[in-house]
Amino acid sequence: MTRRRLLGLAALVAVLLVAAGAVVTTRLVAHRSPDRAAAPATPTPASPTPAPTTASPTPPPGADLTGPLNLMLVGVDTRVSIPGWEPHADAVLVLHVPAGLGRAYLFSLPRDLVVDIPAFPKARYPGGRTKLTHAMSYGSRVPGDKRHPSTAQGYELLRTTVSRYTGLRIDAGAVITFGGFDKLVDTLGGVDLYVDQRVASRHRRPDGTMRPLGGGGYTGPQMVYEKGTRHLTGWQALDYARQRYTAGGDYTRQRHQQQLLRALARKLVEQGTARDPQRVEQVVAALGRTLVYVGDGRKLVDFAYALGGLPADRLTLVALPGAGVGSGGAYRGEQLRPLGREFLTALRGGRAEAFLAAHPTLRVRT
């Protein structure tokens, strides 16, 4: 069976968390507006007129969320047709929102980043130093039940691993699988994206059908994404974001997934989706069971409401430079270069904007 990588598509959860916030706000305000409230009963002559009271306004959901906030977004490679298949974290993104919730920074961690994964008794995992992607699969193991790995449990170990590596407390997050993504983009009418380099698809033909996989790899005509502004349908956006056999490899793929996120955020704003509850229902329906939200007691509406006022142009995409590491000539994985690790230090200290001003190459601009 062909392996399907979600790659950077967990970034879409960030779009929903940020851009749907205003929609949730609109919906809640509408439900509480005076014209929707039941008309007060007219008192009978025998009933004393109640003394006027001043009702305390109900605080909006997430009113106490003032930042800083860190949301972890995970795209998983899952083969749902195979019993017991363990989810792998193919995309790990962190959305950092500083205090005041006036801007946000989105960065990716390489799936092959070599990290220390702590022991996890729930899955009987003893801990070890290996690739970040394995934290999700190791954590998902349910002792005594190999056929039903737990995505939420895998997220728990991955979150702990990312938190220890970055030094950031992860407040909430989500896991999104392959299914439903192309439908999600099509629900929005496609997306306009600037393709920053020519990309040939390994997986799709120009008509969108899958290329056959033979003994030597994929064969037949390829879909090609030429450089320039393109309008992509759902399957095209998904396919474009999957490609890592390009100049720059996985780091280029990370950049493309972030650009896709920003393009979708702009599309949501342009369409006025944030003020159209019916459109939001369509977006949520497109995701269906492909989304697993983890909020530690916090509802998704809390974060959506709190981030509802964040404009798309205040979302900064950050590319953390990295390089491969080996042992005895064998490839072990990836590591962040000093500049990437220094950005994380600046982020923790509330100095991200100043750091990016001094190192503008870290900003993803196209």
N, C-alpha and C positions, 0 to 999 in steps of 0.2 A: 504494500500500500504506500502511495506517495506521501511523504512527510509534509505536513502543512505547518508553516510557521506564521504565527500572527504578527511577529516582529513588533512594530511600533504601535499597534492599533489600540493598546490600552490608553494611549493618549486621548482617544475619543471620550473616555470617561471624564477627563479634565474639561473637555468642551461642555459636556452635560452638566458637570458640577458648577462651572463658571457661568455659562451662557443660559442655562435653564434656571438659574437662581431668580432672575427677574420674573420668569414665568411662574415659578412657585409663589413668588411674592404677589403677583397679580391675582393668582388663583385664591390665595388665602385672604387677601383684602376683599376680593369679590364675595367670598363666602361670609365675611363678617360685616359687610357694608349694611347701612341702615335699610336700604330698599329690599334686602333679602331677609331681614329679621322679621319675626312674627309681630304683627301689630299688637300693641298692648291692649289688654282687655279693658272695656269701659266699666268702671266701678258702678255697682248698683247703689241706689239711694241708701240702702241699709248698710252698705259697707263703708267704713271710714276711708277717706282718701289717704293713701300711703304718703308718708313724708318723703320729699324728694331726696334722692341719694345720688352721690357722684360715684359712678362705677370706675374702678381702677382699670386703666387700659391694659389689655393683655399684651405682654411683650412678644415681639415676633420670634419665631423659632431661630435659634442660634444667635440671639441678641447678645449673649455673653461671649461669643467667639470674636475676639478682637485681634487675635494673632499674637505671635507668629503661628502659622499653621503649616504642617507638612503632610501632603497626601501622596501615598504611593500607588502607582498605577501599574498593573501587571498584565501583560499579554501572554497567554499560555499556548503552547503547542500541545494539543490534545487530540487523541484518536478515539473518539467516542465509541466507535464500533468495536474496539478491542477491549474486552473485559479486563479490568485491572491495570489499564494503561495509566501510568503516573504522569501528571501534568508537569511540563518543563517551562520555566520562566524564560520565554524568548525575548521579551521586552520588559525592562524594569525602568520606570520613569518616576521621578520625584518632582512634585509641584510644591515649591516653597513660596508661601505668602507671608511677607514681613508684617510686623505689627502695624495696625491701621488698615490693613487689607486694601491698600491703594495700588499695589502692583504685585506681580508674581513672576517667578523664575521657574522654568521647566528644563530639567536636564536628564540625560539618560545615563545609565550605568551599563557597561558592556555585559552581555549575557555570559561571556567567558571570563569575566573578571575574577582573578584568583583572590579568594577571601577566606577568612576563618569562619566556618559555620559552627555555632555553638551546639553543645549536646542538647537533644530534644527528647526527653523521656516519653512524651506522648506517642512518638513514633519509634521509640527505642533506637534512636540514632545517637551514636556516641560522640559525634562532633568530629571535625576534621578540616583540613585546608584543601579547598578544591574550587571549582568554578561556581560562580553565583547561581547559575541556572539550576544547579542540583539542589539548592536549598529548598526549592518548591517541591521537587519530586521526593526528596528524602523526608521532608516534613509531612507530606500527604499520606504516608504509609500508616495504615490502621492495623495494629497488631491483631492477628487472628482473622483478618478479613482482607485478603489480598485483592479480591475482586472489586472492592469499592473504596478506592483512595479518596481522601477528603481534600478538596481544593481549599476550603477555608483553613484547614489545619496546615496545609502547605504554605499558605499565605502567612500564617503566624510565624513560622520559622524563617521565612524569607524576610518578613518585616523586621524581626529581631536582628537578623544578619545585616540588613541594610542600615538599620539604626546604629549598630555598633561600628560599621565601617564609616558612615558619614558623620556620626556624632549628632544626628538630628533625631528628635523624637517624632515618630510617625503617628499622627493623630487619627487617620482613617485612610481608607483606600478601597480599591476595587480590582477584581480580576475579570478580564473579558476574554472570551474564547473566539475562535474563528467564525463560527456560525452566526449569521445575522448581520455581519458587518457590511457586506455589499448591499444588502437590503436597506440598511441604515442610510448609507450615502445616497442611494436611489430615492429614498423617502425625502431627502433634502433637495432632490433634483440634480444630483451630481455636484461636483466641486471644481472650481477653477484654481489651478495650481501652476506655479512656475517651475518647470522642469529644468534644473540647473546643469544637467549634463545628459548626454544621450544614454539611454538605458534600454538594453535588450532583455526581454523576459525569458527566463529559463523555463517557465511553467505554462505560458499561454500562447496560443496561436492568435493571429490578428483578429479572428472572429470571436475570441473569448473562450473557445473550447480548450481543454487541456491538451498539451503536447504529449504524445505517447512516450513512455519511459522504457527504453530498451537496455540491453546489456551494457552499452557504452554511455548511457545517459539519455537525456531528452533528445528527441529528434523532430524534424519537421519545421515549417515556417514559424517564425517568432514574432510576437507583438513587440513593436519598438516604440519607445517614448522619446521623441525628438526634443531637443532643447528648445525652450520657449514656453509661453503661457498656453496651457492646455486645459480643455474641459474634460474631466474624467468621470466616467460612470462608476457605479459601485465596484464592479469586478476589476475595472482598470485601476482605481485608487488602491484597492487591496493588493493587486498584483504589483504595482509600482512600489508600494511600501515594503514588499517582501524581498525585493532584489538586493542581494549583498555581494554578488559576484560582479562588482563594478570597480572602477578606480576609487580607492579609499576603503573598499570592503565594508565591514560592519559599521565603521564610523560614518561612512556615507549613508548607509541605511538608517542609522540613528538620526542623521540630519534630515533625511527625507521624511521620516515619520513625524518629526517635529514640525516640519513645514506643512505637512498634511493637516496636523492639528490646528495650526494657525489659520490655514485656508478654510477649514471647516468652521472655526470660530467666527471668522469674518462672514462666512455664508449665513450663519445663524443670525448674526447682527443685521446683515443686509435684508434678510427676509422678514425681519421683525418677529422671528420665532419666539423670542423672549416675551412677546406680548400677545401670543396666540396660543391659549391653552390646548386647543384641538391639535395644533401642529406638534406640540410637545408630547401629547398622548401618542401621536404617530411615531415619534422618535423613540419613545420608551417602548412602545409595542414592537418596534423593529429589533430592539435589543433582546426583549423577552428573557429567556433563561440563560442567555449568553453572558449575562452580567452577574457577578457575585460581589455584593457590597459588604464591607467590613468596617464597622464604625465604633466598636467598643461602647455600645450603649447609645451612641449618637445616631440620630436619624439622618438620612441623606438630605432631607429637607433643611436640616440645620445648616449644613455646609453650603447647600445651594442658595439659601436665603442670605447667608453671611457674605458669600462671594458674588451675589447678584449684581452689585454695582461696579464690578471690575471690568473695564472696557478691554476689548481685544487688543488694542494697541499698547496696553500696559502689561501684556504677557511677553516676557523676554525669553527667547529660546537660547540655551547655552550649550555649546559643544565642548565637552571635556576631552582633551587630547589624551591618547593612550598609546600603548605599544605592546607587542607580544613579548612573552617571557617563556624561557625554556629551561630545561634541566638535562644536561648530558646530550645536548643537541636535539632533544625532543620538545615539541611545542606543549606547553602546559596551560596557556591561557593568555589573558590580557592583564595589564596593570595601567593605572592612570599615571601620566607623567606628572612631575612636580607641580606644573602650573595648574593642572586639574585638581590636585589635592589642595593646593593653596586657595583655589576658589571655594572649596568646601569650608575651609577655615574662615575665609572672609564671610561666607554665607552665615555661618554660626554666629559670627561676631557682629552681624548687622551691617557689614561693609561691602555687600555685593555690588551695589551700584558704583561705588568708588573703584572697586577692583576691576570691574568691566570697563570703566572709563580708562583705566591704566593699561588694560589688556583687551582692546576692542576685537581682536581676532577670535575671541571666544564667543562673541555674539553671532548667532545664525541670522543673517540678514535677508536672504532671498526666500 
